[in-house]
Amino acid sequence: MVLRRGAVMAALLGAIVLGGSALRFYGLDAQSLWNDEISSWRQSHQETISAVIELGVRPTPYPPAYPVFLYFVEKHIGESEIALRIPSAVAGVLAILATFFLARQLYSVREGIFAAGLMAFSYQPIYYSQEARAYSFLLLFSILSSHFWFRLREQLESSDRISFSTAAAYVACAVVMQYLHHFGLLLVVIQLGGLACLFLSRPHALVRVGAVSVAVFAAYVPWIGYLIEDFGEGHDYLPRPGLYSIGEFWRFLFFDTSGYLAWFFALLFGLAASRWAANRRASSAGDRLAWFRSPTALLIAWLVVPFALVYLRSLTSPPILNNRNLLISLPPAMVLLARAMTYALSTVRLQLLTAGAIAAVLIYGPFVKGGYYRFPRKEQFREAAAAVASRREQPSDVRVIAYAWAAESFDYYLERMGAPNRVNLLAGSEQDIPRTKAFLDTEDPEHVWFLAGHRRPDPAYIQFLDRELELVDHVPLYGAFARFYQRRE
């Protein structure tokens, strides 16, 4: 019977991993690279690793691990959309397995299966598994580091000692995570600070926590000056957070197109909390104190503390509360939800039926009804460049003006599509009008393309072009457009 149950669970896990893999690898090139993905390519598209860091990474506020990794991807795999996104898809699949092992470690195989299913079929992990950015790796290493963190805690609880292999594995994962993203560093600080708080009354254990912390943060010393330089920076496009931010964070964690799943999950958590409270009333005082060191309490802290710290920081300084950065809190949400299913629902059959229904809704909403693979969801730089490449005017007669963060945003695709032209001028604000007027007077082109993506041109700039040139065609796109002009006679 045990063997049969194990075989069934292994088959379920295999099906979950295969399904999650299909959703991550299918349609990797269906969407254009958008602004941030092209920024990743631009950072890593250098001659040497030192150039990646100095020319690619340093002008940005982000750490260097992902651009350096992408540098090797471009050298050995390629620079196509698929080549740039495949590593994120692989990391996304590994995150499914890592979630299973984490939930099994903390609870049981059943929670591991449910948590892996949630990770496999939820929208956010799939979306970031198909993006050439660091987020899928940040998600993976947040799970891996936490897996070894819980091992550290268990070993210290039992003997005040930790094995070298566990410490080395945690240090390696933590170092990678803090070099992937500043929010990875935040999670490392929370993990090590929490571990120290758990063992404040046990000096021998605290010394070992200190040794692990020194090893982790010593590896970050080369980048600490850059972190201090960027500290206090925010994003001017982010609003000041309010109470609504809590609801937005919840919906981000439990995304579905209807919105009903988020409410259902809240109900499920409520039922589990109610049953837990009833059990606590029947337990002894000693058991109540012990709960605060339990896996569930620590998972709740992992879920809540990063959001709370970032929320408070965004109230008093330039805002940094951006939900995608808080992917570090997605794994505890999945594991806690899996635990709530097994805790609140009375029978295994009911648990399996509920998990299956949740998986069906997660897949049907965005991926079937929502047309995830059919409709554009990322800024269409590719399609704007295709409009240029599809025309056959003489290159000497055409100039390209673009409004984007960098010329490479369009040049990446213009080159791959064989278009003879590249971006000649970056402009699109009202302040750019005199510079554009001088450019048109000097070049006197027969035709002009005006491309925009991610950034919205000032209406005054569009009006200026419409006065100076004759509009021939306008191609509206998702998050972008292409306008084709000819010289006025």
C-alpha positions in Angstrom: 0.0 0.0 0.0 2.8 2.4 0.9 4.6 1.5 -2.4 1.4 2.1 -4.3 0.8 5.5 -2.6 4.4 6.5 -3.3 4.0 5.6 -7.0 0.8 7.6 -7.2 2.5 10.6 -5.7 5.5 10.3 -8.0 3.2 10.1 -11.0 1.3 13.2 -9.8 4.6 15.1 -9.3 5.8 14.0 -12.8 2.5 15.1 -14.4 2.7 18.5 -12.6 6.3 19.1 -13.7 5.5 18.1 -17.3 2.4 20.4 -17.3 4.4 23.2 -15.8 7.2 22.7 -18.3 4.8 22.8 -21.2 3.3 26.1 -20.0 6.8 27.6 -19.6 8.5 26.4 -22.8 5.5 26.7 -25.2 5.4 30.0 -27.1 8.8 31.4 -25.7 9.0 33.5 -28.9 5.3 34.3 -29.1 5.8 37.7 -27.5 8.2 40.4 -28.5 11.0 41.2 -26.1 9.8 44.2 -24.1 11.7 47.2 -22.7 13.2 45.5 -19.7 14.2 42.3 -21.6 16.0 44.3 -24.2 17.6 46.2 -21.4 18.9 42.8 -20.1 20.3 42.0 -23.6 21.9 45.4 -23.8 23.6 45.1 -20.5 25.1 41.7 -21.3 25.8 42.4 -25.0 29.4 43.4 -24.4 32.9 42.1 -25.4 34.1 41.1 -21.9 32.6 40.4 -18.5 34.3 43.5 -17.1 32.5 45.5 -19.8 29.2 43.9 -18.8 29.7 45.1 -15.3 31.2 48.6 -16.0 29.2 49.5 -19.2 26.1 47.3 -18.8 25.4 47.0 -15.1 26.9 50.1 -13.4 24.6 52.6 -15.2 21.6 50.8 -13.6 20.7 50.2 -9.9 20.8 46.4 -10.2 23.4 43.8 -9.2 25.5 42.0 -11.8 24.7 38.2 -11.5 22.0 37.9 -14.2 23.7 40.1 -16.9 27.0 38.2 -16.4 25.1 34.9 -16.7 23.3 36.2 -19.8 26.6 37.1 -21.3 27.6 33.4 -21.4 24.1 32.5 -22.7 24.6 34.9 -25.7 28.1 33.6 -26.3 27.2 29.9 -26.3 23.5 29.6 -27.1 22.5 32.7 -29.0 20.7 36.1 -28.8 17.2 35.1 -30.1 14.1 35.5 -28.0 14.1 31.8 -27.3 17.8 31.7 -26.4 17.5 34.6 -24.0 14.3 33.2 -22.3 15.2 29.5 -22.1 17.3 29.9 -18.9 14.3 31.6 -17.1 12.0 28.7 -18.3 14.5 26.1 -16.9 14.7 28.0 -13.6 10.9 28.1 -13.5 10.7 24.3 -13.9 13.3 23.8 -11.2 11.3 26.1 -8.9 8.4 23.6 -9.2 10.6 20.8 -8.0 12.2 23.0 -5.3 8.8 24.0 -4.0 7.9 20.3 -3.7 10.9 19.5 -1.7 10.5 22.5 0.6 6.9 21.7 1.4 7.7 18.0 1.9 10.5 19.0 4.2 8.2 21.2 6.3 5.0 19.2 6.3 4.5 16.0 4.1 4.5 14.7 0.6 0.9 15.7 0.2 1.6 19.4 0.9 4.6 19.1 -1.5 2.4 17.9 -4.3 -0.2 20.6 -3.7 2.5 23.4 -3.5 4.3 22.1 -6.6 0.9 22.2 -8.5 0.3 25.8 -7.4 3.8 26.8 -8.5 3.4 24.9 -11.8 0.1 26.4 -12.9 -0.1 29.9 -11.3 0.2 32.8 -13.6 3.0 34.8 -12.1 5.6 32.0 -12.0 4.8 31.1 -15.6 4.9 34.7 -16.8 8.4 35.4 -15.3 9.6 32.0 -16.5 9.1 33.4 -20.0 10.9 36.6 -19.5 14.6 37.4 -20.0 15.0 38.9 -16.6 16.3 37.8 -13.2 13.0 37.2 -11.6 12.6 33.5 -12.3 16.1 32.9 -10.9 15.2 35.1 -7.9 12.2 32.9 -7.3 14.2 29.7 -7.6 17.0 30.8 -5.3 14.6 32.2 -2.7 13.2 28.6 -2.4 16.6 26.9 -2.4 18.1 29.2 0.1 15.0 28.8 2.4 15.3 25.0 2.0 18.8 25.1 3.4 17.9 27.7 5.9 15.3 25.4 7.5 18.0 22.7 7.5 20.3 25.0 9.4 17.5 25.8 11.9 16.8 22.1 12.4 20.4 21.2 13.0 20.9 24.1 15.4 17.7 23.2 17.3 18.9 19.6 17.8 22.6 20.1 18.6 23.8 23.7 18.4 25.9 22.5 15.4 25.5 22.6 11.6 27.0 20.4 9.0 29.6 21.9 6.6 27.6 20.7 3.6 24.4 22.4 4.7 26.2 25.6 5.6 28.0 25.7 2.3 24.8 25.0 0.3 23.0 27.9 2.2 25.9 30.3 1.7 26.1 29.5 -2.0 22.4 30.0 -2.6 22.3 33.2 -0.5 25.3 34.7 -2.3 23.7 34.0 -5.7 20.4 35.5 -4.5 21.9 38.7 -3.2 23.8 39.2 -6.4 20.7 38.6 -8.5 18.5 41.4 -7.0 18.4 43.8 -4.2 15.3 42.1 -2.9 17.3 38.9 -2.8 19.7 40.7 -0.5 16.7 41.8 1.6 15.5 38.2 2.0 19.0 37.1 3.0 19.1 39.8 5.7 15.7 38.7 6.9 16.7 35.0 6.9 20.0 35.5 8.9 18.4 38.1 11.2 15.6 35.7 11.9 18.0 32.8 12.5 19.9 34.9 15.0 16.7 35.9 16.8 15.7 32.3 17.1 18.9 31.4 18.9 19.6 34.5 21.0 19.5 32.5 24.2 21.9 29.8 22.9 25.5 31.2 22.5 27.0 28.2 20.8 24.3 28.2 18.1 24.5 32.0 17.8 28.2 31.8 17.1 27.6 29.4 14.2 24.8 31.7 12.8 27.4 34.5 13.0 29.9 32.5 11.1 27.4 31.7 8.3 26.4 35.4 8.2 30.0 36.5 7.9 30.6 34.1 5.0 27.5 35.3 3.2 28.1 39.1 3.6 31.9 38.8 3.0 31.1 37.6 -0.5 29.0 40.8 -1.0 31.8 43.2 0.0 32.9 43.9 -3.7 29.4 45.2 -4.4 28.7 47.0 -1.1 29.9 50.4 -2.3 27.6 50.3 -5.3 24.7 49.3 -3.0 25.4 52.3 -0.7 25.6 54.5 -3.8 22.2 53.4 -5.0 20.6 53.2 -1.5 17.7 55.6 -1.1 16.9 55.5 -4.8 13.3 54.8 -5.8 11.1 54.8 -8.9 9.3 57.9 -9.9 6.7 55.8 -11.7 5.6 54.0 -8.5 2.8 55.6 -6.4 3.0 56.0 -2.7 1.5 52.8 -1.1 -1.7 52.7 0.8 -4.1 50.1 2.2 -5.0 49.2 -1.3 -1.4 47.9 -1.8 -2.2 44.9 0.6 -5.1 43.8 -1.7 -2.9 44.3 -4.8 -0.2 42.2 -3.2 -2.7 39.4 -2.4 -4.1 39.4 -5.9 -0.5 39.4 -7.3 0.3 36.2 -5.3 -3.0 34.5 -6.3 -3.6 35.8 -9.8 -6.5 34.6 -11.9 -8.6 36.4 -14.5 -11.9 36.1 -12.6 -10.5 37.3 -9.2 -12.7 34.7 -7.4 -9.7 32.4 -6.7 -8.1 35.0 -4.5 -11.3 35.2 -2.4 -11.6 31.4 -2.3 -8.0 31.2 -1.1 -8.8 33.8 1.6 -11.7 31.6 2.7 -9.5 28.5 2.7 -6.9 30.3 4.9 -9.7 31.4 7.2 -11.0 27.9 7.6 -7.5 26.6 8.4 -6.9 29.4 10.8 -10.2 28.7 12.6 -9.4 25.0 13.0 -5.9 25.9 14.2 -7.3 28.3 16.8 -9.7 25.7 18.0 -6.8 23.2 18.4 -4.7 25.8 20.2 -7.4 26.4 22.8 -7.2 22.7 23.6 -3.4 22.7 23.8 -1.1 23.5 26.7 0.7 26.8 27.3 4.1 25.3 26.4 2.7 24.2 23.0 1.4 27.7 22.4 4.9 29.2 22.9 6.5 26.5 20.7 4.2 27.4 17.8 6.1 30.6 17.1 9.1 28.5 16.1 7.0 26.2 13.9 7.3 26.0 10.1 3.9 27.6 9.7 4.9 30.7 11.8 8.2 31.0 10.0 6.5 30.7 6.6 4.0 33.5 7.6 7.0 35.6 8.6 8.6 34.9 5.2 5.4 36.0 3.5 4.7 39.1 5.6 8.0 40.6 6.7 9.5 41.5 3.2 6.2 43.2 2.2 5.9 45.1 5.5 9.5 46.4 5.3 9.2 47.5 1.7 5.8 49.1 2.5 7.2 51.1 5.4 10.3 52.1 3.4 8.0 53.3 0.6 6.0 55.5 3.0 9.1 57.4 4.2 11.3 57.4 1.1 11.0 57.2 -2.7 8.7 54.2 -3.3 10.2 50.8 -4.1 7.0 48.7 -3.6 6.7 46.8 -6.8 5.0 43.5 -6.6 7.2 41.7 -9.1 10.2 42.3 -6.8 8.2 40.5 -4.1 8.3 37.2 -5.9 10.5 36.3 -3.0 7.3 36.0 -1.0 5.5 33.8 -3.5 6.9 30.4 -2.3 5.6 30.7 1.3 2.2 31.7 -0.1 2.1 28.5 -2.2 3.3 26.3 0.7 0.9 27.9 3.2 -2.0 27.5 0.8 -1.1 23.8 0.3 -1.0 23.4 4.1 -4.3 25.1 4.4 -5.9 22.6 2.0 -4.7 19.6 3.9 -5.5 21.3 7.3 -9.0 22.7 6.5 -10.4 20.0 4.2 -11.3 16.8 6.1 -10.6 14.0 3.5 -7.9 13.2 1.0 -10.5 12.9 -1.7 -11.8 16.4 -1.0 -8.3 17.8 -0.9 -7.4 16.2 -4.3 -10.7 17.4 -5.9 -10.1 20.9 -4.6 -6.5 20.9 -5.8 -7.6 19.7 -9.2 -10.3 22.3 -9.5 -7.9 25.0 -8.6 -5.4 23.8 -11.2 -8.1 23.8 -13.8 -9.2 27.3 -13.0 -5.6 28.6 -13.0 -5.0 27.1 -16.4 -8.4 28.0 -17.9 -8.5 31.6 -16.9 -5.4 33.2 -18.3 -4.2 30.5 -20.7 -7.4 29.3 -22.4 -10.0 32.0 -21.9 -7.5 34.9 -21.5 -5.5 34.0 -24.6 -2.2 34.2 -22.9 -0.3 32.8 -25.9 -2.5 34.5 -28.6 -2.7 38.1 -27.6 0.2 40.6 -27.0 1.1 41.1 -23.4 4.5 42.6 -23.9 5.4 45.8 -25.7 5.6 45.1 -29.4 9.0 46.4 -30.3 9.3 43.5 -32.7 6.2 44.4 -34.6 7.2 48.0 -34.8 10.5 47.0 -36.3 8.7 44.6 -38.7 6.8 47.6 -40.1 10.1 49.2 -41.0 11.6 46.1 -42.5 8.5 45.4 -44.6 8.9 48.5 -46.7 11.3 48.7 -49.6 12.4 52.3 -49.8 16.1 53.1 -50.5 17.9 53.2 -47.2 19.5 56.5 -48.1 16.1 58.0 -48.4 14.9 56.8 -44.9 15.7 58.0 -41.4 14.4 56.5 -38.2 13.5 58.5 -35.1 12.6 56.5 -32.0 11.2 57.3 -28.6 12.5 54.6 -26.2 15.1 54.3 -23.4 17.8 53.2 -25.9 18.2 52.9 -29.7 18.9 49.2 -29.2 15.3 48.7 -28.2 14.5 48.8 -31.9 17.9 48.1 -33.4 17.9 44.6 -31.8 15.0 43.7 -34.1 15.9 45.9 -37.1 19.2 44.0 -37.4 17.6 40.6 -37.0 14.9 41.3 -39.6 17.5 42.5 -42.2 16.3 46.1 -42.2 19.0 48.3 -43.7 18.2 51.2 -41.4 18.9 51.8 -37.7 17.7 54.4 -35.3 19.2 57.7 -36.2 17.8 59.9 -33.5 16.2 59.3 -30.0 13.5 61.9 -29.5 9.9 62.2 -28.5 9.5 64.9 -25.8 8.5 68.5 -26.4 12.1 69.5 -25.4 13.4 67.4 -28.3 11.5 69.4 -31.0 14.4 71.9 -31.8 16.9 69.1 -32.0 14.6 67.1 -34.3 14.0 70.2 -36.5 17.7 70.6 -36.9 18.1 66.9 -37.7 15.4 67.0 -40.4 16.8 70.2 -41.9 20.3 68.7 -42.1 19.3 65.2 -43.3 16.4 66.3 -45.5 15.1 62.7 -45.8 12.5 61.5 -48.3 10.9 59.3 -45.7 10.9 59.2 -41.9 9.8 56.4 -39.5 8.8 57.4 -36.0 8.8 54.5 -33.6 7.8 54.5 -30.0 7.8 51.8 -27.4 7.5 51.8 -23.6 7.7 55.5 -23.5 4.7 57.7 -24.6 5.7 60.7 -26.8 4.5 64.1 -25.9 1.4 65.1 -28.0 3.2 68.3 -29.0 6.0 66.3 -30.5 3.6 64.3 -32.6 1.9 67.5 -33.7 5.3 68.9 -34.7 6.1 65.8 -36.9 2.6 66.0 -38.5 3.2 69.6 -39.4 6.7 69.1 -40.8 6.0 65.8 -42.7 3.1 64.1 -44.3 1.8 61.1 -42.5 1.5 58.0 -44.7 0.8 55.2 -42.3 0.2 54.7 -38.6 0.6 51.2 -37.1 -0.9 51.0 -33.5 0.6 48.3 -31.4 0.5 47.0 -27.8 2.7 49.4 -25.8 4.2 50.8 -29.0 3.5 52.2 -32.5 5.1 53.0 -35.8 4.3 56.1 -37.9 5.6 56.4 -41.5 6.1 59.9 -43.0 7.2 61.3 -46.3 8.6 64.7 -47.2 6.0 67.4 -48.0 6.2 68.7 -51.5 
